[in-house]
Amino acid sequence: MNQELVIEIATRTIYYTGLIAAPILITGLIIGLAVSIFQTVTSIREMTLTFIPKITAVMLVLLLAIPWMVNKFLEYVHYILRILETLNK
């Protein structure tokens, strides 16, 4: 195993981690921002108000995106297995 292969594996790992986590993180960010703007406009200072909309939206996105996420994860696993197969030869 050479240095270029290790760097490529690390790069793909970071790429797929970000790609798989992106729908959940972006949803949480957008909902959190919307609730913060709502709290600022209405002068509501309730800290627990952000949790219910965020959790609901993240769960909904997770339910909708889980097949795509699993597909991307399987792409990564197949990539790693191909590399392991070539190393054993």
N, C-alpha and C positions, 0 to 999 in steps of 0.2 A: 504494500500500500504506500503510494508516494504522496508527497505533500499536495500536489494539485488535486488528487482525488479527495483527500481529507477536506480541502477548502471547498471543493464542489459539493460534497455531502453537507458540510456546515451551511453553505449558502442555500442549498435546496431546503434544508431543514428550517432555516429561518424564514424562507419564502413561504413554504407551506404552512408554517405556524401562523404567520401573519395573515395569510389568505383564508385559512379556516376560522381564525378568530375575528376577522374583520366585520362580518355581518352583526355579530353580537356587540362588539365594541362600538361600532358606528351607531347602532340603534340606541345603546345606552347613552352615548354622547349626545345624540340629537334630542332624545326625550329629556335628559337632564338639563340641557340648555333651554328647551321649551318650558319646562317647569320652573327653572330659575328666572326666566323672563316673566312668566306669569306671576311668580312670587314678588318680583320687583315692581311690576306694574300695579299689583293689588296690595302691596305692602304687607303681605302675609309672611310671617317669619316662622313658620312651622317646619322644622327640620325633617320630620317623618313624612311630609307630603311628597317628597321625591321618590320614596321607595316603592310605593304601590304602582305608579305608572311605569317606572323603570322595570320592575320585576315582570309586570304583565307584558310589556312590549318585548322584553328580551325572551321571555318564554314563548311568545307567539312567533317571533322570528326564529327561534331555535326549532320549534315544531315545523315551520315551513322550510327551513334551510338544512335540516339534518340529512336528508338524502344527498344533497349536493356536498355537504361537509364530509360525509362518509365516502362519497365518490372521490373527492380530492385526497382524503387520507389513504384510500386504497391505491391511488396513483402513486403516492409517495412510497407506500410499502412495496409496490411492484418495482419501483425504481431501486430501492435498497436491495431487494431480493435479486434483481439483475446484477447489481454490483457484487453482491456476495457470490453469485454463481460464477462470475468471471474471475473472482479471486481464488476460488477453489480449483480452477483448471490449471 
